[in-house]
């Protein structure tokens, strides 16, 4: 964890809103000279605080209006079983998020899908065939209320 001052936090907030700003635009918005701003951005990147830059697509515009949150239980919780499941999940494009849990279920995955038939395909042909899966419990999202990639810095 690096020590952040107010300018660093301002840079991070602005870049989380729009990562495509030019350095000159960013410098103007945070009240720094372009060279000082670029130096700070590079230090933030080099520190590992900035994980990367990405284009965020609109899920519905991509033809994937459905979201399901799926709790998955494995037959065992040993390192090999977890590793096998996690490796398999990483190959499934319909699963943009996967989290290891502490609790009744072992994993929570977010699934995106086109329609009911597509969700059934994902459930039957993908989720239940992942290594070690013994239980799948899906909850369908009715409407997205909030989604952000921004962290409170």
C-alpha positions in Angstrom: 0.0 0.0 0.0 1.5 3.3 -1.0 0.9 6.6 0.7 -1.6 8.7 -1.4 -2.0 12.4 -1.1 -4.9 14.5 -2.3 -3.5 14.9 -5.8 -2.9 11.2 -6.2 -6.5 10.5 -5.1 -7.8 13.2 -7.5 -5.9 11.5 -10.4 -7.3 8.1 -9.5 -10.9 9.4 -9.2 -10.7 11.2 -12.6 -9.1 8.3 -14.3 -11.7 5.9 -12.9 -14.3 8.1 -14.5 -12.5 8.3 -17.8 -9.3 6.4 -18.5 -9.1 7.8 -22.0 -8.2 11.4 -21.0 -5.0 12.7 -22.4 -2.3 13.6 -19.9 -2.9 17.3 -20.7 -6.6 17.0 -20.0 -6.0 15.0 -16.8 -3.4 17.6 -15.6 -5.8 20.4 -16.1 -8.6 18.6 -14.2 -6.4 17.9 -11.2 -4.5 21.2 -11.2 -1.0 19.9 -12.1 1.5 20.6 -14.8 1.4 17.9 -17.5 4.9 16.7 -16.6 4.1 16.5 -12.9 0.8 14.7 -13.7 2.5 12.2 -15.9 5.2 11.5 -13.3 2.5 10.8 -10.7 0.5 8.6 -13.0 3.6 6.5 -13.8 4.4 6.2 -10.1 0.8 5.1 -9.4 1.0 2.5 -12.2 4.5 1.3 -11.2 3.3 0.9 -7.6 0.8 -1.7 -8.7 -2.2 0.4 -7.5 -3.4 0.7 -11.1 -4.2 -2.8 -12.3 -4.8 -1.9 -15.9 -7.0 0.0 -18.3 -10.0 -1.5 -20.1 -13.0 -0.6 -22.3 -16.2 -1.4 -20.4 -18.9 -2.8 -22.7 -22.7 -2.3 -22.1 -24.0 -5.8 -21.3 -27.4 -5.2 -22.8 -26.0 -3.6 -26.0 -23.9 -6.7 -26.4 -27.1 -8.8 -26.5 -26.7 -10.2 -23.0 -29.5 -8.6 -21.0 -29.7 -11.3 -18.4 -27.6 -11.6 -15.2 -27.7 -14.6 -12.8 -25.8 -15.0 -9.6 -25.0 -18.6 -9.1 -23.8 -20.2 -5.8 -21.8 -23.3 -6.5 -20.8 -26.1 -4.1 -18.0 -28.5 -4.8 -17.7 -32.1 -3.7 -14.5 -31.3 -1.9 -12.6 -28.2 -0.8 -8.9 -29.3 -1.2 -6.4 -27.2 -3.1 -6.5 -29.5 -6.1 -10.3 -29.4 -6.3 -10.4 -25.6 -6.0 -7.6 -25.1 -8.5 -9.3 -27.4 -11.1 -12.6 -25.5 -10.7 -11.0 -22.1 -10.9 -9.0 -23.0 -14.0 -12.1 -24.3 -15.7 -14.1 -21.1 -14.8 -11.5 -18.9 -16.3 -12.2 -20.4 -19.7 -16.0 -19.7 -19.7 -16.8 -16.3 -21.3 -20.3 -16.3 -19.9 -18.8 -16.0 -16.4 -17.2 -12.6 -16.1 -16.8 -12.9 -12.3 -16.1 -15.7 -9.9 -15.5 -15.4 -6.1 -14.3 -18.0 -3.6 -16.6 -17.8 -0.6 -16.5 -18.6 3.1 -19.9 -20.1 4.0 -22.4 -22.6 2.8 -21.4 -22.4 -0.9 -17.8 -22.6 -2.2 -18.1 -20.1 -5.1 -20.3 -17.3 -6.3 -20.3 -16.7 -10.1 -21.9 -14.0 -12.1 -23.3 -15.3 -15.3 -24.5 -13.2 -18.3 -27.0 -14.6 -20.8 -29.2 -13.8 -23.8 -32.5 -15.4 -22.8 -34.0 -18.2 -20.8 -32.9 -20.8 -23.3 -29.3 -19.5 -23.2 -29.4 -19.6 -19.4 -30.6 -23.2 -19.5 -27.7 -24.0 -21.9 -25.2 -22.4 -19.6 -26.6 -24.2 -16.5 -26.9 -27.6 -18.2 -23.8 -27.6 -20.5 -21.4 -25.5 -18.5 -22.1 -24.9 -14.8 -23.1 -28.5 -13.9 -20.1 -29.9 -15.8 -17.4 -27.8 -14.1 -15.0 -29.9 -12.1 -16.3 -31.1 -8.7 -19.7 -29.3 -8.9 -22.4 -31.0 -6.8 -24.8 -28.1 -6.3 -25.8 -25.1 -8.3 -28.2 -22.5 -6.9 -29.1 -19.6 -9.2 -30.6 -16.3 -8.4 -31.8 -14.1 -11.3 -31.3 -10.4 -11.2 -34.5 -8.5 -12.2 -32.8 -5.1 -12.7 -29.4 -3.6 -12.2 -29.5 -0.8 -9.6 -25.8 0.0 -9.5 -22.6 -1.2 -11.1 -19.2 0.5 -11.0 -15.6 -0.4 -11.4 -14.6 2.7 -9.4 -13.2 2.3 -5.9 -13.6 4.9 -3.2 -10.1 6.4 -3.1 
